[in-house]
Amino acid sequence: MTRSLTEKFRRHLSVLEQTVRRECELDHANPKLYRKVYRYFKDQGVEFYGNPDDDYELIVEELEAELNK
């Protein structure tokens, strides 16, 4: 069983919430965490576009959906 986003990234929830509120850009503020979040969503079956800007927007949308559950 895979862990939920909030379980897996519980130590980083504040920065993920800031990302959703557009207070920071995760890919620039914390690239290592961004790569981990990207990989998490890819493992969850999210299909990315291959364009860094579009992929970032998709991650923000997915983060928002997960954090608002």
C-alpha positions as CSV (number, residue, x, y, z in Angstrom):
1,M,0.0,0.0,0.0
2,T,1.4,3.4,-1.0
3,R,1.4,6.2,1.5
4,S,-0.6,9.3,1.0
5,L,1.1,12.6,0.0
6,T,0.5,14.0,3.5
7,E,2.0,10.9,5.1
8,K,5.0,10.8,2.8
9,F,5.8,14.5,2.9
10,R,4.5,15.4,6.4
11,R,7.8,17.2,7.2
12,H,7.4,19.4,4.2
13,L,3.6,20.2,4.3
14,S,4.2,23.9,5.0
15,V,6.3,24.4,1.9
16,L,3.8,22.4,-0.2
17,E,1.0,24.5,1.1
18,Q,3.0,27.7,0.2
19,T,3.5,26.2,-3.3
20,V,-0.3,25.8,-3.7
21,R,-0.9,29.4,-2.5
22,R,1.8,30.5,-5.0
23,E,3.9,32.0,-2.2
24,C,6.9,30.1,-3.5
25,E,8.0,28.1,-6.6
26,L,8.9,24.7,-5.4
27,D,11.1,23.9,-8.4
28,H,13.3,26.8,-7.6
29,A,13.0,27.0,-3.8
30,N,13.6,23.3,-3.1
31,P,14.5,21.4,-6.3
32,K,15.2,18.2,-4.5
33,L,11.8,18.1,-2.9
34,Y,10.2,19.1,-6.3
35,R,11.9,16.0,-7.9
36,K,10.5,13.8,-5.1
37,V,7.0,15.2,-5.4
38,Y,7.2,14.8,-9.2
39,R,8.3,11.2,-8.8
40,Y,5.5,10.6,-6.3
41,F,2.8,11.8,-8.7
42,K,4.4,9.9,-11.6
43,D,4.3,6.7,-9.5
44,Q,0.6,7.5,-8.8
45,G,-0.1,7.4,-12.5
46,V,-0.1,11.1,-13.3
47,E,0.9,11.6,-17.0
48,F,3.1,14.6,-17.5
49,Y,3.4,16.7,-20.6
50,G,7.2,16.8,-21.0
51,N,7.2,20.6,-20.8
52,P,8.7,21.9,-17.5
53,D,6.2,24.8,-17.2
54,D,3.2,22.6,-17.9
55,D,4.5,19.9,-15.6
56,Y,5.0,22.3,-12.8
57,E,1.4,23.6,-13.2
58,L,0.1,20.1,-13.2
59,I,2.0,19.3,-10.0
60,V,0.6,22.4,-8.3
61,E,-2.9,21.3,-9.3
62,E,-2.3,17.8,-8.0
63,L,-0.9,19.1,-4.7
64,E,-3.9,21.3,-4.3
65,A,-6.3,18.4,-4.8
66,E,-4.3,16.2,-2.4
67,L,-4.0,18.8,0.3
68,N,-7.7,19.7,0.2
69,K,-8.8,16.1,0.7
